[in-house]
Amino acid sequence: MKTYNSLKDIELDLKKMKLEKQILVEEMKLNVHRIDENFSSNIIMSTLLPIAKKFGIPYLIHRIFK
């Protein structure tokens, strides 16, 4: 357990803990944003890639040999 010599030491420690908490909250927000971006990208790719394979490749082949 930490012992404090003055009220100022306590205030500084509390301020430090508050700032550390704010940093952690911002890191969590950033992680949630990154997860949301990755999830959206994965859904788009998993939806569009099969469609592109199904229609895009035959279309390109048709255009090449036309």
Sequence and secondary structure as in RCSB ss.txt:
>XXXX:A:sequence
MKTYNSLKDIELDLKKMKLEKQILVEEMKLNVHRIDENFSSNIIMSTLLPIAKKFGIPYLIHRIFK
>XXXX:A:secstr
    SSHHHHHHHHHHHHHHHHHHHHHHHHHHHHHHHHHHHHHHHHHHHHHIIIIIHHHHHHHH  
